[in-house]
Amino acid sequence: MNIFRQHYEFLKSEAELLLKNARNGEPQAIERFRRLPLFDMHDTAWISGLQLKNALHIVSTENDFPSWGDLKHALDTAAETSPLAIPGEQFYPKGFTTYWNIWFAKYSQAKKVLDEGKGYLLPYKHQYFIVEEHFVDSIGIPHTMPEWEAIGRDWVHPLNVKAWLILNTAYENAITNRGVVL
């Protein structure tokens, strides 16, 4: 499982769902489309003209990319070059077992717990775990980095891809500085 490719598919599905919801008159979805300068918002007929490319554009701009192609390129590059692309033990290095954490077999369970409280959701092979701020500080990604909040403290399906890629680079550097070969 390449986490960047998996998230690309997740975002594509999000765009498809956004389009479907807007066509069905869902107010929140329609409001997201209203940000596009492509339609006359005084006439609701614009909803019938919505296309998947419009939804993909919305998803890309919400992730701080000017276009879907730019977002895809960034994720493809990370998928090919990042040593963190395939979740293994990188986020739970040896010697860090003294920290509090909660483990989950399914992402949906971990996400629910994350949404109910504090913590940082990280991958471990085919599992997920939530840790405290002290853990992310100790592995080299300070919890004070604003990108954590931008991604919703969720490494698996972040709210903002650009912020996630910044954190990814920071963690690659932290691992290298610890002398770990990735």
N, C-alpha and C positions, 0 to 999 in steps of 0.2 A: 504494500500500500504506500504509494507516494503521496505524502500529505498535501503537497501543492497541487497535484493533479486531482486528488480527491476534492479539494476545496474549489477548484475550477468547476468541476461537475456540480458541486453544491450550489455555487453561484449561478450557474446556467439554469438549474432547476428553480432557483429563487426567481430568476427573471421570467421563466415560463409561468410560474405561479402568480407573479405580479401582473403579468399580462392578462391571465385568466380572471383574476380578481377584479381588475379594472373593467374588463368587458362585462363582468357580472354586476357592475355598479358599486363595488365595495369602496366606501368613501376614503379610507386610508390609501388604498392603491391609486385611486384617482388623484388624490392630493400629491402623491409622489410624481405622477405624470405631469401635473400642472407646472412643475418646475421647468419642463422642456419649453423652449420658446418656439416650438414648431406648430403649435395649434392655436386657433382662436378660442380662447377659454369662455367666451360669452355664448358659444354655441356648443351644446353637448354632443353634437354629431361627430365631433373629433374622436370620441371614444371608439366609434366603429372603424376608424382609420388606423388605430393602433396596430403596430407590428412588433414582432419579437425583437427586432433591431432597436426599437425605441426602449423596450424594457432592459435590454442589455446595456444600452447607453446609460440608463438611470443607475443600474447596478454599478457600472464602472465609475461614474462620477461620485456616487456615494462612497466609493472606495478610494477616492482621490486620484483617479486616472482620467485623462481626457477622453479616452475611447475604450471600447471593449477590446479592440486589438492591442492597445497598450497594456491593459490589465492582463490579457492572455499571454502576451509576450513576457511580462514580468514573472508570471507564475510558471510559464514554460522554462524560463531561464533558471529560476530557483529550483525547479524540479530536476533540471539537468546538472546544476552546479553545486547546490547546497548539500553538505554532508548531513544535514538534518532532515533531508527529504524523506527518508525511510525511517520512521520512528523505531528506535531500538531502546538502548539503555542510556542514550545521551542526556535525557532529562532526569534521570535518577542514577547519578554516578555513585560508584562505590564509596562508602564512608558517609553517605548522607541519609542513612536510615534512622537517625535519631530525631528527625523532624516529624511533626504531626502531618498526617496525610490520610485521605479517604480514597479507596480504590473502587473502580467500577469496570464491569465487563462491557457495558454499552455506553456510547456517547450520550444518548438521550437521558439516561439516569444521571450521569455526571453533570450535564447541562442544567438539569432541573435543580440539583443541589447547589450548583454555582449561582443560579438565578435567585435562589432563596436566601443566600447569605454572602459571605466574603470568601476570598480565596482566589486561586489561580489554577485553571484547568490545563493540564499538560498530558501529552501522550506517552505511553510506555508500551512499545511493541504493538499488540492488538488490544490494549487496555487503556484506561484513562485514570488519572488521579488528580485530586485537588489538594493544594498545599497552601501554607500560610506565606505571608510576605517574607518572613525570615528565610524560607527555603529558596525562593527565587533570588533573594539577595546573595545567599551563600553560593549559589551555583554561577553567579556572575551576571545576572540580568536584574539590576536594581528595580525594586518595586516602585521607585520614585520616577522612573522613566514615564513620561506622559503617554507613550505608545501603549502601555498596559491598559490604561483606561480606554484608549481609542479602539483597542481590539476587544474590549469587554472582558479582559482578563481570561480570554479563551483562545488557547494556542491552536486548537483543532479547527474550529470554524470561527475565525475572528470577524469582528464587525468591520474592520478596516484593513484591507490588504496592504496598503502602503506602510502603515504603522507596523504591521506584522513582519514585513520584510526588513524593516529597520531593526526590530527586536531580534529577528533571525540572524542578521549580521552581527549584532552585539553579542549574541550567544556564541556564534562561531568564533569570534575573537576571544571571548572568555575561555572557551574550551582550549583554543590554541595557546593562550597565555598560561593555562594550567599545565601545559606540556602534553596534553592528550592528543594522540594522532587520530583523526577522524577518517 
